[in-house]
């Protein structure tokens, strides 16, 4: 059965990078909640995963349940909640360190459900897209981290995921 993909303005074009101040606010929110001192800056991402490059190094992977799409210069993964489409991002991590997961998305759905961690320490919630980015700050509890994301209401596109070790 063919499924009609909804028209999304500027379909398939990756969102612009976020300003450093927006990322820093998300990082410091989780650090202050954990009674850790705020940081003044965030380094560039150490790991980037995209549909065109779904792995980085020996331990960082993108696992997708969705549809691959491409336009000149852009590739994406289409995710439809009707079909339970989702992303699983697997990263090597260091326990007790702060990370920021920045996921570039596009589409009509603004709210996403997520979970980060490994059993028995899994944190979950919902996140609202900010200028086409889902920002998920967390403190790792293990050497590997699984981040599971899916759109809650409508079709959406995944462009990239960047993991930044903050400290």
Secondary structure, DSSP 8 states (H G I E B T S, - for coil): --------TTTT-------HHHHHHHHHHHHHHTT----S-----SEEEESSS-EETTTEEEEEESEEEEETTEEEEEE-GGGT-EEEEEEE--TT-EEEEEEEEEES--EEEEEEEETTEEEEEEEE-BTTEEEEEEE--SSEEEEEEEESSS-EEEEEEEEEE--
